[in-house]
Amino acid sequence: MSGRVLSMALVVAALTTGGAEAQPAIATQDATRHWVAGVDGGGSLLSLVTTGNATRTLTTQEGVYVGWRAERWGLLIRAEHTLWRIAEGDRNRTQHALNLAAGLERFHSSGLLRFALYVGSSTLLRSNRLDDPGQTGFFLDLRPIGLFFDLRGRWRLGVDPLHFAIVAPTLSGVPLVEVQFRSSVLLECRLGPRQPQREPT
């Protein structure tokens, strides 16, 4: 009888110990899947050097995004406002566009480096001599190399030193297409469970 009780106690102890050891692994796996939200902003300065036409290529953009990440992959939805200057005769006019896009991202080097691609629509917000507001075309934003740094708590800082964007709100008649070489800074917040601290090995 005592032998059976001892055997049962050993089995229960083994199951309890195994379950306790498995909890951190489950928590780590869950922590790699989470929601994220962020803001970003930047501009196009390289175009000023390549074209030498500051009135046409000076651009700025600011955006917000939300997404879901699972390990190295992420799916994002992003909205941004962008403006640029164009020459109309002897006057300069500022154009505004609203860009809505879905994005795919992949992280490398333990989350330090990121590749991202956004594709979506671009809507003209202000009229010019040829186009009325509300016309909609396409938007593309290719971010080949982004750098991410962990801040305190749930916050991360990101930098896209150089990325390529096409803003094309008008495709009919005389197309309105703006090619931009951008630089951007991002600040994002992790909405899921906190990432567990890794024990030194």
FENVEN-V689545 format. One line per field, one symbol per residue. psi: psi as a letter, one per 40 degrees, with the letter a starting at -180 (. if undefined). burial: + if it has 24 or more other ideal C-beta (glycine too) atoms within 12 Angstrom, else -. A space follows every 50 residues. Layout:
psi: ???
burial: ???
This chain:
psi: dddddddddddddddddddddddddddddddehiiiiiiiiaihdddddd degdddehiiihiiiiihhhbeiihihihihiiihihgbeihhhiiihhh iiihihiiffedihhihhhaihhheiiaddiiieihbihhhhgdhihhhh aibeiihihgdhihihhgdheibhihhhhhhihihihihheaiihihhhi .
burial: -------------------------------+++-+++++++++--+--- -----++++++++++++++----+-+++++++++++--------++++++ +++++++---+--+++++-+++++++-+--+---+++++++++-++++-- -----+-+++--++++++++-----+++++++++++++++----+----- -
